[in-house]
Amino acid sequence: MTGSNKSPGWALTLLFGCCAIGTANAAPEDIPRLGKDLTCLGAEQAGNADGSIPAFSGKWLGAPPHVDFKGTGHHPVDPYPDEKPLFVITAQNIAQYSDSLSDGQKALFKLYPATYKMPVYPSHRDFRVSDSVCQATRENASLARLVDDGEGVVGKTGGTPFPVPRSGLELLKNASTFTLRAWTEEYTSDNAYVLKDGNINWGRVHSRNLAPSLEPGKIGDTNGNSSFYLNETLLPQRDKGEINTGTEFWNDKTEPRQAWRYDPGTRRVRQSPGYGFDMSFPGSGGSITVDEVRLFNGSGQRYDWKIVGKREMYIPYNTYRLHDAKLTYASLLTPGHINPDAMRYERHRVWELEGTLKPGYRHLYGKRKLYVDEDTWFPMLADNYDNRGELWRTSMVNYFYAYESQAQQAGVGLYYDLNAGSYLAFNLINEQRNGYLLNKPGFSPRDFGPEAARRFGQ
């Protein structure tokens, strides 16, 4: 089942990784490949040599015919409910699969040899994006370009800017600024910081997000706001009522992120200058930085980014079961790591992206590795190293295809501190009445920012 780690595009990928910032993303000969031997988003259409990665089918757009989907706001419904693991990776057989695991995954096996395991299921590539997303991506293939030291992109919104990335910065933009997700999001989620002894510090947040450029069927230009967010803290009790809100732009250099915080104690809104990078993410107990939510977000200016290559790996995929309302937190949040029986891993091709801290810049992490799924451009795994070069934290986000938004949805994020023996389970919804409320009209930019924070805080 392991197959070869090197995909047919391996040599070409290494060439891409060495290239400087260009004026356009795809070579002319690559553009006609979109929708043929490459999917419309740029993934390899074919499966791998041993069949453990299937060819891209894209047979479903939205809910499959056999799924009883009751609409947005409900917990996710698994389209593969009867599948069983093909095999389970354990500390005893890890050598057989080591070439297809990240350093962080291997570290978890070493740290928890008796309990950590990875159930591997059949791989699926069954969901496609809408025609408008394909159209925007095709237009970007010939016109999108990086500007302002790679901090900005000139191109079309509503699609992937660089379907055939030729530099680390292009790949980073695919995997952070331009991820294809829901147009609107609203949900209440629980955050569990599980300490080494098994005790749990709880947090709860009501989140609202708006990405105007991702309104279904919309294709625009990269100017103005790219997205808005507003997070209201419900737990812990000492922070109840705190509101963090902000707006993102398409160019991190000319228009950096703007953020504000409402303090319920003083009933005042203050701007949060320089919000991002390695600042502690609110409500996480210092367990994650602002820029590692969804594994990486915001400006990449502090790192030199390069494409290491493309490889086949076992990554979280189609993780519907993990978000099932029938799974209690008590059964999920086991000491050391989340209950592995709730996880689902599949074999897929990923781009390996590496960021090394630039001389003269500061960050908690001296090196970062992101493993980006070729089909969706979402980073699925991340390894973060300290400034001595030692692996410190490893993390993963459990995505699933949301039928109502026709896009991947970021579910539970797992952030492991290998030194402390603790982990953060982020965005849990199992014991919430509702799941993620997606693509529901009604949000506007006035629902975000300092004035909105004042209104919500009163």
C-alpha positions as CSV (number, residue, x, y, z in Angstrom):
1,M,0.0,0.0,0.0
2,T,2.9,2.4,0.5
3,G,3.8,2.8,-3.1
4,S,6.4,5.3,-4.3
5,N,6.9,8.6,-2.5
6,K,7.9,10.3,-5.7
7,S,5.1,11.4,-8.0
8,P,5.6,11.8,-11.8
9,G,5.9,15.6,-11.3
10,W,8.8,15.2,-8.7
11,A,11.6,16.6,-10.8
12,L,9.4,19.4,-12.2
13,T,8.4,20.3,-8.6
14,L,12.0,20.6,-7.5
15,L,12.6,23.0,-10.4
16,F,9.6,25.1,-9.3
17,G,11.0,25.3,-5.7
18,C,14.2,27.0,-6.9
19,C,12.6,29.6,-9.0
20,A,12.5,33.3,-8.1
21,I,9.3,35.3,-7.9
22,G,7.9,35.5,-11.4
23,T,5.5,37.7,-13.2
24,A,3.0,34.9,-14.0
25,N,2.5,31.6,-12.4
26,A,2.2,28.9,-15.1
27,A,4.4,28.3,-18.1
28,P,2.4,28.6,-21.3
29,E,2.6,24.8,-21.9
30,D,1.0,24.1,-18.5
31,I,-2.2,26.2,-19.0
32,P,-3.8,23.7,-21.5
33,R,-3.2,20.9,-19.1
34,L,-5.8,22.3,-16.7
35,G,-8.9,20.1,-16.9
36,K,-7.0,17.4,-18.8
37,D,-4.1,15.7,-17.1
38,L,-4.4,18.2,-14.3
39,T,-7.6,19.0,-12.6
40,C,-9.0,22.5,-13.0
41,L,-7.2,23.4,-9.8
42,G,-3.9,22.0,-10.8
43,A,-3.7,18.5,-9.1
44,E,-2.5,15.5,-11.0
45,Q,-5.6,13.9,-12.5
46,A,-4.2,10.3,-12.4
47,G,-3.8,8.0,-9.5
48,N,-0.5,6.6,-8.3
49,A,1.3,3.5,-9.5
50,D,0.0,1.0,-7.0
51,G,-3.6,2.4,-6.9
52,S,-3.5,3.5,-3.3
53,I,-4.3,7.0,-4.6
54,P,-7.2,6.9,-7.0
55,A,-7.6,9.0,-10.1
56,F,-9.6,12.2,-9.5
57,S,-13.3,11.5,-10.2
58,G,-14.9,14.7,-9.1
59,K,-18.2,12.9,-9.4
60,W,-20.0,14.9,-6.8
61,L,-20.7,18.7,-6.5
62,G,-22.6,19.3,-3.3
63,A,-24.4,16.5,-1.5
64,P,-24.0,13.0,-3.1
65,P,-27.4,11.4,-4.0
66,H,-27.2,8.8,-1.3
67,V,-26.6,11.3,1.6
68,D,-29.5,12.6,3.6
69,F,-28.3,16.1,4.0
70,K,-30.7,18.3,6.0
71,G,-29.1,21.6,5.3
72,T,-26.5,23.9,6.8
73,G,-26.1,24.1,10.6
74,H,-26.4,20.4,11.1
75,H,-23.4,18.2,12.0
76,P,-21.6,16.7,9.0
77,V,-22.9,13.6,7.3
78,D,-20.3,11.0,6.3
79,P,-20.7,9.9,2.6
80,Y,-18.6,6.8,3.4
81,P,-20.2,5.5,6.6
82,D,-19.6,1.8,6.1
83,E,-15.9,1.9,5.3
84,K,-13.4,0.2,7.6
85,P,-9.7,0.9,7.9
86,L,-7.5,-0.9,5.4
87,F,-4.8,-1.1,8.0
88,V,-3.6,0.7,11.1
89,I,-0.2,2.2,11.6
90,T,1.3,1.6,15.0
91,A,4.6,2.1,16.8
92,Q,5.2,-1.6,16.0
93,N,4.9,-1.4,12.2
94,I,5.8,2.3,11.7
95,A,9.0,1.4,9.8
96,Q,6.9,0.0,7.0
97,Y,5.2,3.4,6.5
98,S,7.9,5.9,7.7
99,D,8.6,7.4,4.3
100,S,4.9,8.5,4.1
101,L,4.8,10.2,7.5
102,S,5.8,13.7,8.6
103,D,8.4,14.3,11.3
104,G,5.6,15.3,13.6
105,Q,3.6,12.1,13.1
106,K,6.7,10.0,13.8
107,A,7.4,12.1,16.9
108,L,3.9,11.3,18.2
109,F,4.5,7.5,17.8
110,K,7.7,7.9,19.7
111,L,6.1,9.9,22.5
112,Y,3.0,7.6,22.9
113,P,4.1,4.1,21.6
114,A,1.4,2.3,23.5
115,T,-1.6,4.4,22.5
116,Y,-1.0,6.5,19.3
117,K,-2.1,4.9,16.0
118,M,-3.3,6.0,12.6
119,P,-6.2,4.1,11.0
120,V,-5.8,4.3,7.2
121,Y,-9.0,4.2,5.1
122,P,-9.5,4.0,1.3
123,S,-8.5,7.2,-0.4
124,H,-11.2,9.2,-2.2
125,R,-11.0,12.2,-4.6
126,D,-14.8,12.4,-5.4
127,F,-15.7,16.1,-4.8
128,R,-15.2,18.9,-7.3
129,V,-15.5,22.6,-7.2
130,S,-18.0,24.8,-9.2
131,D,-17.5,25.9,-12.8
132,S,-16.9,29.5,-11.7
133,V,-14.0,28.4,-9.5
134,C,-12.5,26.5,-12.4
135,Q,-13.0,29.6,-14.7
136,A,-11.3,32.0,-12.2
137,T,-8.4,29.5,-11.8
138,R,-7.9,29.2,-15.5
139,E,-7.8,33.0,-15.9
140,N,-5.3,33.2,-13.0
141,A,-3.0,30.6,-14.7
142,S,-2.1,33.2,-17.4
143,L,-2.4,36.5,-15.5
144,A,-1.9,36.1,-11.7
145,R,1.4,37.4,-10.4
146,L,3.1,38.2,-7.1
147,V,3.8,41.8,-6.2
148,D,5.5,43.7,-3.3
149,D,8.1,41.0,-2.4
150,G,5.5,38.3,-2.6
151,E,3.2,39.9,0.0
152,G,0.5,40.6,-2.5
153,V,-1.2,39.0,-5.5
154,V,-2.6,40.6,-8.6
155,G,-5.2,38.3,-10.1
156,K,-8.8,37.0,-10.0
157,T,-10.6,36.1,-6.8
158,G,-12.9,33.1,-6.5
159,G,-10.3,30.7,-7.7
160,T,-6.7,29.5,-7.1
161,P,-4.1,32.0,-8.2
162,F,-1.3,29.6,-8.9
163,P,-2.5,26.1,-10.1
164,V,1.0,25.2,-11.1
165,P,3.1,27.0,-8.4
166,R,6.6,27.9,-9.4
167,S,7.9,29.2,-6.1
168,G,7.4,28.8,-2.4
169,L,5.6,32.1,-2.1
170,E,3.1,31.2,-4.8
171,L,2.4,27.9,-3.0
172,L,2.0,29.8,0.3
173,K,-0.6,32.1,-1.3
174,N,-2.5,29.1,-2.6
175,A,-2.5,27.6,0.9
176,S,-3.3,30.6,3.0
177,T,-4.7,33.8,1.4
178,F,-6.7,32.1,-1.4
179,T,-8.0,28.9,0.2
180,L,-11.4,28.0,-1.3
181,R,-13.8,27.9,1.7
182,A,-17.3,29.0,2.7
183,W,-18.5,32.5,1.8
184,T,-20.0,33.0,5.3
185,E,-19.4,31.0,8.5
186,E,-21.1,31.1,11.9
187,Y,-20.7,28.6,14.7
188,T,-20.0,28.1,18.4
189,S,-17.1,25.8,19.1
190,D,-15.3,24.4,22.1
191,N,-11.6,24.5,22.6
192,A,-10.0,22.0,24.9
193,Y,-6.5,22.4,26.1
194,V,-5.6,18.9,27.4
195,L,-2.7,18.9,29.8
196,K,-0.2,16.2,30.3
197,D,-2.1,14.8,33.3
198,G,-5.3,14.7,31.4
199,N,-6.9,17.7,33.0
200,I,-8.6,20.1,30.6
201,N,-8.8,23.9,30.4
202,W,-11.9,24.8,28.4
203,G,-12.7,27.6,26.1
204,R,-15.7,28.4,23.9
205,V,-16.0,30.9,21.1
206,H,-18.8,32.2,18.9
207,S,-17.2,32.9,15.5
208,R,-18.5,34.8,12.5
209,N,-16.5,35.0,9.2
210,L,-17.2,36.7,5.9
211,A,-15.2,36.3,2.7
212,P,-17.0,38.5,0.1
213,S,-14.9,37.2,-2.8
214,L,-16.1,33.6,-2.2
215,E,-19.8,34.4,-2.8
216,P,-20.9,31.5,-5.1
217,G,-20.4,32.3,-8.7
218,K,-18.5,35.5,-8.1
219,I,-15.2,36.3,-9.9
220,G,-13.5,39.6,-9.0
221,D,-10.2,41.4,-8.7
222,T,-7.7,41.4,-5.9
223,N,-8.4,44.8,-4.4
224,G,-10.0,45.9,-1.2
225,N,-10.9,43.6,1.7
226,S,-10.4,39.8,1.3
227,S,-12.2,38.7,4.5
228,F,-13.6,39.7,7.9
229,Y,-13.8,38.0,11.2
230,L,-15.4,38.5,14.7
231,N,-14.8,36.1,17.6
232,E,-16.7,36.5,20.9
233,T,-15.3,34.6,23.9
234,L,-17.9,32.7,25.9
235,L,-15.5,30.6,28.0
236,P,-13.4,30.7,30.2
237,Q,-15.6,32.8,32.5
238,R,-12.8,35.3,33.2
239,D,-12.6,36.3,29.5
240,K,-16.3,36.1,28.8
241,G,-17.5,38.9,26.6
242,E,-14.1,39.7,25.0
243,I,-14.4,40.3,21.3
244,N,-11.6,40.1,18.7
245,T,-12.5,41.4,15.2
246,G,-10.6,42.4,12.1
247,T,-10.2,42.5,8.4
248,E,-7.8,41.0,5.9
249,F,-6.6,42.4,2.6
250,W,-5.1,41.0,-0.5
251,N,-1.7,42.6,0.0
252,D,0.0,42.1,3.4
253,K,2.6,44.8,2.7
254,T,0.6,47.7,1.4
255,E,-2.5,46.9,3.5
256,P,-1.6,44.8,6.5
257,R,-4.2,43.1,8.7
258,Q,-6.4,45.4,10.8
259,A,-7.6,44.1,14.2
260,W,-9.4,45.4,17.3
261,R,-10.2,44.0,20.7
262,Y,-13.2,44.8,22.9
263,D,-12.5,44.6,26.7
264,P,-15.7,43.8,28.6
265,G,-14.1,45.1,31.8
266,T,-13.5,48.6,30.5
267,R,-16.1,48.5,27.7
268,R,-13.6,49.9,25.4
269,V,-12.4,48.9,21.9
270,R,-8.7,49.2,21.3
271,Q,-6.8,48.6,18.1
272,S,-4.4,45.6,18.2
273,P,-1.4,46.8,16.2
274,G,0.7,44.1,14.4
275,Y,-1.8,41.4,15.3
276,G,-0.5,38.1,14.0
277,F,2.7,36.3,13.7
278,D,3.8,34.7,17.0
279,M,1.4,36.6,19.3
280,S,-0.5,34.1,21.4
281,F,-3.9,33.3,20.0
282,P,-6.7,34.5,22.4
283,G,-8.1,31.8,24.5
284,S,-5.5,29.2,23.7
285,G,-3.4,29.5,26.9
286,G,-0.4,30.2,24.8
287,S,-0.5,26.9,23.1
288,I,-0.7,28.3,19.5
289,T,0.3,31.5,17.8
290,V,-2.0,33.7,15.9
291,D,-0.4,32.7,12.5
292,E,-0.9,29.0,13.0
293,V,-4.7,29.0,13.1
294,R,-5.6,26.7,10.2
295,L,-1.8,25.9,10.2
296,F,-0.8,29.2,8.6
297,N,-2.4,32.6,8.0
298,G,-1.4,36.2,7.4
299,S,1.9,37.6,6.2
300,G,4.7,35.2,5.3
301,Q,7.3,38.0,5.3
302,R,9.4,36.7,8.2
303,Y,10.4,33.5,6.4
304,D,12.1,32.4,3.2
305,W,9.8,29.9,1.6
306,K,10.7,27.1,-0.7
307,I,9.0,24.1,-2.3
308,V,10.7,21.0,-1.1
309,G,8.8,18.7,-3.5
310,K,5.6,16.7,-3.8
311,R,5.2,13.4,-2.0
312,E,2.6,10.8,-1.0
313,M,1.6,10.9,2.6
314,Y,-1.0,9.7,5.1
315,I,-3.0,12.7,6.0
316,P,-6.4,13.4,7.7
317,Y,-9.0,13.4,5.0
318,N,-12.8,13.1,4.8
319,T,-12.9,13.5,8.5
320,Y,-16.7,13.5,8.9
321,R,-16.8,11.0,11.8
322,L,-14.6,13.1,14.0
323,H,-17.4,15.8,14.1
324,D,-20.3,13.4,14.8
325,A,-22.7,14.6,17.5
326,K,-22.7,11.1,18.9
327,L,-19.0,11.4,19.9
328,T,-18.7,12.9,23.4
329,Y,-15.8,15.0,24.4
330,A,-15.1,12.5,27.2
331,S,-14.5,9.8,24.6
332,L,-12.5,12.0,22.3
333,L,-10.1,13.9,24.6
334,T,-7.8,11.2,25.8
335,P,-4.5,12.1,27.6
336,G,-1.6,12.8,25.2
337,H,-3.6,12.8,22.0
338,I,-7.1,12.7,20.7
339,N,-8.7,9.2,20.6
340,P,-7.2,7.7,17.4
341,D,-10.3,5.6,16.7
342,A,-12.2,8.8,15.8
343,M,-9.6,9.8,13.2
344,R,-9.5,9.0,9.5
345,Y,-6.3,9.1,7.4
346,E,-6.0,8.6,3.7
347,R,-3.1,8.4,1.3
348,H,-2.8,11.6,-0.9
349,R,-0.2,13.6,-2.8
350,V,0.9,16.7,-1.0
351,W,3.2,19.6,-1.6
352,E,5.9,20.0,1.0
353,L,6.5,23.7,1.8
354,E,9.3,24.9,4.0
355,G,9.8,28.3,5.6
356,T,13.1,29.3,7.3
357,L,13.2,32.3,9.5
358,K,15.0,35.2,7.7
359,P,18.1,36.7,9.3
360,G,17.2,39.7,11.5
361,Y,13.6,38.6,12.0
362,R,12.0,37.2,15.1
363,H,9.5,34.4,15.6
364,L,8.9,31.5,18.1
365,Y,9.4,29.1,15.2
366,G,12.8,29.0,13.4
367,K,11.5,26.7,10.7
368,R,8.0,25.6,9.6
369,K,6.9,22.8,7.3
370,L,3.4,22.7,5.7
371,Y,2.0,19.7,3.9
372,V,-0.5,21.0,1.3
373,D,-3.1,18.7,-0.3
374,E,-2.8,18.9,-4.1
375,D,-6.5,18.6,-4.7
376,T,-7.7,21.4,-2.4
377,W,-4.6,23.6,-1.7
378,F,-5.3,23.3,2.1
379,P,-2.4,22.6,4.4
380,M,-3.3,19.4,6.3
381,L,-0.3,19.0,8.5
382,A,2.4,21.3,9.9
383,D,5.6,20.8,11.8
384,N,7.0,23.8,13.7
385,Y,10.7,23.9,14.9
386,D,12.2,26.1,17.6
387,N,15.2,28.4,16.9
388,R,17.7,25.6,17.7
389,G,16.2,23.5,14.9
390,E,14.4,21.0,17.2
391,L,10.9,19.9,16.4
392,W,8.6,21.5,19.0
393,R,5.0,21.4,17.9
394,T,3.1,19.4,15.3
395,S,-0.4,20.1,14.2
396,M,-3.2,19.0,11.8
397,V,-6.6,20.3,10.7
398,N,-9.3,17.8,10.0
399,Y,-11.1,19.0,6.8
400,F,-14.3,17.6,5.2
401,Y,-16.2,18.6,2.1
402,A,-19.2,20.8,3.2
403,Y,-22.1,20.1,0.8
404,E,-23.7,23.5,1.3
405,S,-20.6,25.5,0.4
406,Q,-19.3,23.0,-2.1
407,A,-15.9,23.5,-0.5
408,Q,-13.7,22.1,2.1
409,Q,-14.5,23.1,5.7
410,A,-11.9,23.4,8.5
411,G,-13.0,21.3,11.3
412,V,-11.2,20.2,14.4
413,G,-7.6,21.5,14.6
414,L,-5.1,19.4,16.7
415,Y,-2.1,21.2,18.0
416,Y,0.5,19.0,19.9
417,D,3.2,20.4,22.1
418,L,5.8,17.6,22.0
419,N,7.8,19.1,24.9
420,A,5.0,19.7,27.3
421,G,3.0,16.6,26.4
422,S,-0.1,18.7,26.0
423,Y,-2.4,19.4,23.0
424,L,-5.1,21.8,22.0
425,A,-8.3,20.4,20.3
426,F,-9.6,23.5,18.5
427,N,-13.0,24.0,16.9
428,L,-14.9,21.1,18.5
429,I,-18.6,21.1,17.7
430,N,-19.7,17.6,18.8
431,E,-21.5,18.7,21.9
432,Q,-22.9,21.9,20.4
433,R,-26.5,21.8,19.3
434,N,-25.5,23.0,15.8
435,G,-22.7,22.4,13.5
436,Y,-21.2,24.9,11.1
437,L,-23.6,27.4,9.6
438,L,-22.2,28.0,6.1
439,N,-23.0,30.2,3.1
440,K,-26.0,31.8,4.7
441,P,-26.7,35.3,3.3
442,G,-27.0,38.2,5.7
443,F,-23.5,39.2,6.7
444,S,-22.0,42.5,5.5
445,P,-18.8,44.3,6.3
446,R,-20.6,46.5,8.9
447,D,-21.0,43.3,11.0
448,F,-17.3,43.4,11.7
449,G,-14.7,45.9,12.9
450,P,-14.6,48.3,15.9
451,E,-18.1,49.6,15.7
452,A,-19.5,46.1,15.5
453,A,-17.4,45.1,18.5
454,R,-19.0,47.9,20.5
455,R,-22.5,46.8,19.5
456,F,-21.9,43.2,20.4
457,G,-20.2,44.2,23.6
458,Q,-23.1,46.2,25.0
